[in-house]
Amino acid sequence: MSTESRLIKLNFKPGINRESTEYAEEGSWYNGDKIRFRAGRPENLRGYSKRGAAAFDGTAVDLIAWTNNETYKFAAWGTEKKLYEYNSNITVDITPIKSKAFNTSAVVTVDGTNNGFYTVNTETTIIASISSHGAETGDFVTFTSSTGTIGGNQDLTGKTFPVSVINTNRFHFQVTAACNATQNRVGTATCKYLLPISSDVNMPGLGYGAGSYNTAREGGGGWNDPTDSSTIVNRSTQWSLDTYGEDLIACRRGGRIYYWDNTVEDAAARAGFVTASPTINNYILVSPNDRHLISFGSTEFGTGNYNPMLVRWSDQNNYNDFTPSISTTSGENILTDGTEIRGGIRARNAINIWTDNALWLMTFVGTPFVFKFQQQGSNCGLIGSHAAVAFNSMSFWMGDDNFYVFDGTVKVVDCTVRRYIFDDFNAEEGGKVYASTNSEFNEIIWLYPSANSTHCDRYVIFNPVEKTWSIGNNFWTTYEDKEVFGNTIATSDTSFLYDNEPADLYTADGAAQVSFIESAPFDIEDGNDMLFIDRLIPDFTLVNGNLGFTVKAQNFPVNDVVTKGPFTITPVTKKVDLRARGRQALVRVSSGDQGTEWRYGSLRLSLQEDGRR
């Protein structure tokens, strides 16, 4: 047995590989966070910074960016509470006003006689007395005018408040400055109710009316007996957003379609509903070139019955006409193979539509049929409405337990982290999976919720060009490519809009951004001999900071780990002397310094055989 020390290059297989056990993945990178692979080498992701100091209300579930005809940059996103648009570094609440279908009236005049406000001197709570107001706790009201004398000093004009319901005729809200007068049912104002808030998580249907009428069963549900368990699920909020020319089209799942005109000079102008749109719509998209507004999962023309497998579209170049006739190109079609349409994207001269089980192509063919529908695959459904993207004339998507690509035929994508993802995945919140692209690096990113999270807290990146995968933790809920803002933008679960990966930024909103990559264990002679490591020859591209290098040695795959390090690597470090011994070892490279940019090269370790005990 030779005991001569020799330098060994640690050139691991590109990408994170963890489809097997850690020990079985020898020769691979096994774990990491905030890293990507370029030309086969790992490097850290760039950082991020907030766009604007104010948080918005709720958690964003869809995000879109575009430019108008004057090249001004816009973004929009929807949450369980509101709909927002962003331009010129200003975030504007454009949540629609509730339609009369939801309440006795969407607009109420508080006249100080039959209705009015109650205030107490030095208090910030205002009670509104409005007969049969129809609001729920958490809903928002906005005031378009007021007397300016409510509470002695309160001008409510242009202000929006969340309400807490007292009873069917009263609710209260909080103002910033305390009132300076005690008043009973005084003041006049015009009050408008915003689109009611909805849930940001899936909720089981419980209580009275959940399940079959008058059916006694475990969990309740008999006559006058509220159910405390059921198979009914009230789904979390989902928005779908698209542009119609330079304007915004928006739809909250299960509701109407809304339109926001960005040429309106009133900065506070809200989105209004498309009057002729179907009453129920699960997902919307505008077709390219022919410009039809398409609703997926909608109400049938004529009957008004909701059909989750229905595709329904407007007249060409007229988003406000969904009535089929000889003078329009409006129409509808029912898909098969599935129980509901999950989503769709524009890709490869057609619209790709996914049900929960199949992929369809929707192609414009002109009159009289307008669109042709062709099924392309089965057992390849989409997990959530935003889980698919187009990339280089191909479509990639996440299904219930796999990743797929359509390049003319449906194929399963070879994924080296599939088990890691789906073994720790919150399937109940799978509808929140969000896919996007990062064209700068030829990447597709999926944001997804891990098993213990109700929101997206992990990401997986796939590079279809280099066929590499990387994983990590995150707090993004939506993500948009760089075409509009020059870098990717994203929304966080803390309700902020961020610039993501701007050039030369390697901090996490001003703080240090931790990144690391860790190898699978390696050994000598299949672990028959002990190995001894005594020197490191670093090879990194390193800017503005230091790296930590750690060796973890152990005698058996399930054995106490002996950790050596982290040893500090600087741009001028020539070597690091260390002592580590075991039957197997792994290495870890990490950075927590503020602003550090690094890339792994061809690091070498000095090691030798060191006996068998």
JOTACOR-V715898 format. One record per residue. N is the residue number from 0. RES is the residue in one small letter. PSI is psi in whole degrees, 0 to 359 (* if undefined). BURIAL is b if it has 24 or more other C-alpha atoms within 12 Angstrom, else e. Layout:
N/RES/PSI/BURIAL, N/RES/PSI/BURIAL
//
This chain:
0/m/130/e, 1/s/136/e, 2/t/13/e, 3/e/133/e, 4/s/142/e, 5/r/154/e, 6/l/130/e, 7/i/128/e, 8/k/132/e, 9/l/77/b, 10/n/94/b, 11/f/159/b, 12/k/135/b, 13/p/148/b, 14/g/163/b, 15/i/129/b, 16/n/113/b, 17/r/42/b, 18/e/344/b, 19/s/193/e, 20/t/163/e, 21/e/318/b, 22/y/325/b, 23/a/343/e, 24/e/27/b, 25/e/138/b, 26/g/6/b, 27/s/163/b, 28/w/136/b, 29/y/333/b, 30/n/159/b, 31/g/170/b, 32/d/137/b, 33/k/40/b, 34/i/158/b, 35/r/172/b, 36/f/130/b, 37/r/129/b, 38/a/36/e, 39/g/356/b, 40/r/139/b, 41/p/146/b, 42/e/162/b, 43/n/151/b, 44/l/153/b, 45/r/173/b, 46/g/204/b, 47/y/161/b, 48/s/152/b, 49/k/146/b, 50/r/98/b, 51/g/149/e, 52/a/342/e, 53/a/139/e, 54/a/154/e, 55/f/173/b, 56/d/125/b, 57/g/186/b, 58/t/122/b, 59/a/139/b, 60/v/349/b, 61/d/149/b, 62/l/137/b, 63/i/148/b, 64/a/144/b, 65/w/169/b, 66/t/146/b, 67/n/187/e, 68/n/343/e, 69/e/15/e, 70/t/17/e, 71/y/145/e, 72/k/135/b, 73/f/155/b, 74/a/156/b, 75/a/149/b, 76/w/156/b, 77/g/142/b, 78/t/180/b, 79/e/350/b, 80/k/324/b, 81/k/171/b, 82/l/133/b, 83/y/151/b, 84/e/154/b, 85/y/131/b, 86/n/153/b, 87/s/37/e, 88/n/24/e, 89/i/131/e, 90/t/128/b, 91/v/132/b, 92/d/114/b, 93/i/24/b, 94/t/132/b, 95/p/155/b, 96/i/140/b, 97/k/135/b, 98/s/163/b, 99/k/341/e, 100/a/340/e, 101/f/348/e, 102/n/167/e, 103/t/331/e, 104/s/142/e, 105/a/338/b, 106/v/129/b, 107/v/134/b, 108/t/117/b, 109/v/111/b, 110/d/0/b, 111/g/1/b, 112/t/285/e, 113/n/325/e, 114/n/164/b, 115/g/186/b, 116/f/146/b, 117/y/128/b, 118/t/157/b, 119/v/134/e, 120/n/135/e, 121/t/0/e, 122/e/152/b, 123/t/2/b, 124/t/131/b, 125/i/129/b, 126/i/130/b, 127/a/127/b, 128/s/106/b, 129/i/117/b, 130/s/127/e, 131/s/54/e, 132/h/331/b, 133/g/5/b, 134/a/160/b, 135/e/154/b, 136/t/131/b, 137/g/339/b, 138/d/161/b, 139/f/142/b, 140/v/148/b, 141/t/146/b, 142/f/123/b, 143/t/348/b, 144/s/155/b, 145/s/166/b, 146/t/337/b, 147/g/359/e, 148/t/8/b, 149/i/129/b, 150/g/13/b, 151/g/337/b, 152/n/12/b, 153/q/120/b, 154/d/110/b, 155/l/357/b, 156/t/127/e, 157/g/7/e, 158/k/149/b, 159/t/139/b, 160/f/143/b, 161/p/145/b, 162/v/155/b, 163/s/122/b, 164/v/132/b, 165/i/309/e, 166/n/188/e, 167/t/345/e, 168/n/358/e, 169/r/146/b, 170/f/165/b, 171/h/161/b, 172/f/163/b, 173/q/135/b, 174/v/165/b, 175/t/309/e, 176/a/140/e, 177/a/146/e, 178/c/155/b, 179/n/20/e, 180/a/147/e, 181/t/122/b, 182/q/148/b, 183/n/117/e, 184/r/61/b, 185/v/172/b, 186/g/146/b, 187/t/148/b, 188/a/157/b, 189/t/120/b, 190/c/133/b, 191/k/138/b, 192/y/130/b, 193/l/166/b, 194/l/127/b, 195/p/146/b, 196/i/161/b, 197/s/183/b, 198/s/147/b, 199/d/2/b, 200/v/158/b, 201/n/136/b, 202/m/133/e, 203/p/143/e, 204/g/112/e, 205/l/176/e, 206/g/199/e, 207/y/137/e, 208/g/0/e, 209/a/102/b, 210/g/189/b, 211/s/140/e, 212/y/134/e, 213/n/38/e, 214/t/110/e, 215/a/133/e, 216/r/169/e, 217/e/134/e, 218/g/359/e, 219/g/194/b, 220/g/357/b, 221/g/184/e, 222/w/128/e, 223/n/30/e, 224/d/107/e, 225/p/141/b, 226/t/133/b, 227/d/8/e, 228/s/146/e, 229/s/170/e, 230/t/0/e, 231/i/134/e, 232/v/122/e, 233/n/111/e, 234/r/152/b, 235/s/165/b, 236/t/139/b, 237/q/135/b, 238/w/152/b, 239/s/132/b, 240/l/143/b, 241/d/171/b, 242/t/145/b, 243/y/95/b, 244/g/238/b, 245/e/5/b, 246/d/168/b, 247/l/135/b, 248/i/134/b, 249/a/146/b, 250/c/127/b, 251/r/130/b, 252/r/129/b, 253/g/4/b, 254/g/200/b, 255/r/171/b, 256/i/138/b, 257/y/155/b, 258/y/132/b, 259/w/123/b, 260/d/113/b, 261/n/2/b, 262/t/354/e, 263/v/131/e, 264/e/339/e, 265/d/113/e, 266/a/338/e, 267/a/10/b, 268/a/132/b, 269/r/160/b, 270/a/143/b, 271/g/152/b, 272/f/147/b, 273/v/110/b, 274/t/326/e, 275/a/3/b, 276/s/156/b, 277/p/154/b, 278/t/335/b, 279/i/130/b, 280/n/130/b, 281/n/332/b, 282/y/143/b, 283/i/158/b, 284/l/146/b, 285/v/126/b, 286/s/145/b, 287/p/152/b, 288/n/299/e, 289/d/345/b, 290/r/65/b, 291/h/138/b, 292/l/121/b, 293/i/134/b, 294/s/133/b, 295/f/124/b, 296/g/88/b, 297/s/183/b, 298/t/138/b, 299/e/144/b, 300/f/138/b, 301/g/301/e, 302/t/329/e, 303/g/7/e, 304/n/138/e, 305/y/133/b, 306/n/110/b, 307/p/349/b, 308/m/13/b, 309/l/133/b, 310/v/124/b, 311/r/137/b, 312/w/157/b, 313/s/178/b, 314/d/152/b, 315/q/131/b, 316/n/23/e, 317/n/92/b, 318/y/352/b, 319/n/24/b, 320/d/105/b, 321/f/18/b, 322/t/114/b, 323/p/134/b, 324/s/173/e, 325/i/344/e, 326/s/2/e, 327/t/167/b, 328/t/15/b, 329/s/152/b, 330/g/186/b, 331/e/159/b, 332/n/140/b, 333/i/125/b, 334/l/165/b, 335/t/180/b, 336/d/73/b, 337/g/176/b, 338/t/343/e, 339/e/153/b, 340/i/130/b, 341/r/324/b, 342/g/181/b, 343/g/158/b, 344/i/159/b, 345/r/126/b, 346/a/136/b, 347/r/57/e, 348/n/20/e, 349/a/169/b, 350/i/125/b, 351/n/129/b, 352/i/132/b, 353/w/134/b, 354/t/188/b, 355/d/358/b, 356/n/346/b, 357/a/164/b, 358/l/133/b, 359/w/152/b, 360/l/133/b, 361/m/113/b, 362/t/134/b, 363/f/126/b, 364/v/357/e, 365/g/180/e, 366/t/151/e, 367/p/346/e, 368/f/338/e, 369/v/299/b, 370/f/146/b, 371/k/140/b, 372/f/128/b, 373/q/127/b, 374/q/135/b, 375/q/343/b, 376/g/159/b, 377/s/165/b, 378/n/40/b, 379/c/38/b, 380/g/168/b, 381/l/137/b, 382/i/329/b, 383/g/162/b, 384/s/340/b, 385/h/26/b, 386/a/11/b, 387/a/147/b, 388/v/158/b, 389/a/138/b, 390/f/117/b, 391/n/54/e, 392/s/13/e, 393/m/161/b, 394/s/133/b, 395/f/141/b, 396/w/160/b, 397/m/129/b, 398/g/195/b, 399/d/331/b, 400/d/21/b, 401/n/171/b, 402/f/144/b, 403/y/159/b, 404/v/143/b, 405/f/114/b, 406/d/29/e, 407/g/330/e, 408/t/156/e, 409/v/130/b, 410/k/151/b, 411/v/133/b, 412/v/130/b, 413/d/114/e, 414/c/123/b, 415/t/2/b, 416/v/20/b, 417/r/311/b, 418/r/321/e, 419/y/319/b, 420/i/303/b, 421/f/345/b, 422/d/348/e, 423/d/68/e, 424/f/135/b, 425/n/92/b, 426/a/330/b, 427/e/332/b, 428/e/23/b, 429/g/338/b, 430/g/347/b, 431/k/356/b, 432/v/134/b, 433/y/122/b, 434/a/144/b, 435/s/180/b, 436/t/154/b, 437/n/91/b, 438/s/336/b, 439/e/327/e, 440/f/13/b, 441/n/49/b, 442/e/149/b, 443/i/133/b, 444/i/134/b, 445/w/125/b, 446/l/137/b, 447/y/158/b, 448/p/130/b, 449/s/174/b, 450/a/327/e, 451/n/17/e, 452/s/143/e, 453/t/355/b, 454/h/166/b, 455/c/121/b, 456/d/4/b, 457/r/162/b, 458/y/157/b, 459/v/133/b, 460/i/132/b, 461/f/130/b, 462/n/102/b, 463/p/340/b, 464/v/312/e, 465/e/353/e, 466/k/42/b, 467/t/151/b, 468/w/145/b, 469/s/157/b, 470/i/168/b, 471/g/177/b, 472/n/150/b, 473/n/172/b, 474/f/20/b, 475/w/144/b, 476/t/335/b, 477/t/167/b, 478/y/137/b, 479/e/138/b, 480/d/176/b, 481/k/358/b, 482/e/323/e, 483/v/308/e, 484/f/3/b, 485/g/348/e, 486/n/164/b, 487/t/150/b, 488/i/158/b, 489/a/157/b, 490/t/150/b, 491/s/164/b, 492/d/357/b, 493/t/9/e, 494/s/46/b, 495/f/154/b, 496/l/135/b, 497/y/147/b, 498/d/125/b, 499/n/129/b, 500/e/49/b, 501/p/157/b, 502/a/133/e, 503/d/15/e, 504/l/121/b, 505/y/30/b, 506/t/158/b, 507/a/85/b, 508/d/45/b, 509/g/344/e, 510/a/171/e, 511/a/140/e, 512/q/115/b, 513/v/131/b, 514/s/150/b, 515/f/160/b, 516/i/142/b, 517/e/138/b, 518/s/164/b, 519/a/160/b, 520/p/146/b, 521/f/161/b, 522/d/185/b, 523/i/132/b, 524/e/46/e, 525/d/27/e, 526/g/5/b, 527/n/324/e, 528/d/150/b, 529/m/150/b, 530/l/151/b, 531/f/123/b, 532/i/129/b, 533/d/0/b, 534/r/146/b, 535/l/131/b, 536/i/103/b, 537/p/154/b, 538/d/92/b, 539/f/149/b, 540/t/119/b, 541/l/122/b, 542/v/132/b, 543/n/53/e, 544/g/192/b, 545/n/165/b, 546/l/156/b, 547/g/133/b, 548/f/128/b, 549/t/139/b, 550/v/131/b, 551/k/119/b, 552/a/147/b, 553/q/162/b, 554/n/333/b, 555/f/158/b, 556/p/324/b, 557/v/88/e, 558/n/158/e, 559/d/133/e, 560/v/134/e, 561/v/118/e, 562/t/130/e, 563/k/116/b, 564/g/191/b, 565/p/139/e, 566/f/139/b, 567/t/128/b, 568/i/123/b, 569/t/171/b, 570/p/343/e, 571/v/8/e, 572/t/122/e, 573/k/321/e, 574/k/161/e, 575/v/124/b, 576/d/134/e, 577/l/172/b, 578/r/115/b, 579/a/136/b, 580/r/138/b, 581/g/174/b, 582/r/337/b, 583/q/158/b, 584/a/157/b, 585/l/161/b, 586/v/152/b, 587/r/132/b, 588/v/130/b, 589/s/156/b, 590/s/129/b, 591/g/3/b, 592/d/149/b, 593/q/119/b, 594/g/10/b, 595/t/133/b, 596/e/129/b, 597/w/155/b, 598/r/134/b, 599/y/136/b, 600/g/250/b, 601/s/73/e, 602/l/146/b, 603/r/142/b, 604/l/141/b, 605/s/115/b, 606/l/163/b, 607/q/159/b, 608/e/145/b, 609/d/46/b, 610/g/184/e, 611/r/19/e, 612/r/*/e
//
